[in-house]
Amino acid sequence: MGSPDDEADRGDDEGPQTRVTLTKDFFLDATDVTQGQYEALMGTNPSEFKVAGKDAPVENVSWDLAMAFCQKLTERERAAGRLPAGYIFTLPTEAQWEYACRAGTTTPYAGDPVEMSWYGDNSGGQTHPVGTKLPNAWGLYDMSGNVYQWCLDWYGKYPGGAVKDWTGPATGKAHVLRGGAWYYEEAYCRSAYRDYDPGFVGNILGFRVVLVSTETK
């Protein structure tokens, strides 16, 4: 996780670089949660950019609302018999997010940001339907750009060295945001870029879900 000291546009909070071993499988949604998906489950659509359509990412979503969506999705799928025992939908940890975003790359970007991301120079001042830019090497769309994505973790400094299943500090004042958004410059689309928010809502804030097992090995 993080970026080398000489990476262009590097933020001070992107270090020290830390080698994280993820010991559990996880299944990350190929796209951000869309306005249509959110409305179908929650009954409302809080998005400002409704003009972008139901396939655009839902925004104006706080961390608490994103977690409420995950809980309700878990309950629905469990009741329908579609969820394996011991599995839940939740938000990805920051380590899971960066691992998925990089898709095996170690360069500042997981690919050409112009071809893969909606950001300030090409978005036209709004969000766009998910999956309309190129995916990364693992078939994941909009990992950078379009909307920021909430992570499960509290925002904190990286530990450095080598750790397993890092999840950030136990408590904090703000949760991690990743990926940049339609409003910001290209540098925010870097795989190591980090941001945080105490839980407000805005038209730059969305999320994607991850399916994980809660069982310990």
Helices and strands as residue ranges (DSSP letters): G 12-14, E 18-21, E 27-28, H 35-42, G 50-52, H 63-79, E 87-90, H 94-102, H 113-116, E 148-154, E 161-164, E 175-178, G 186-189, E 194-197, E 205-206, E 210-213
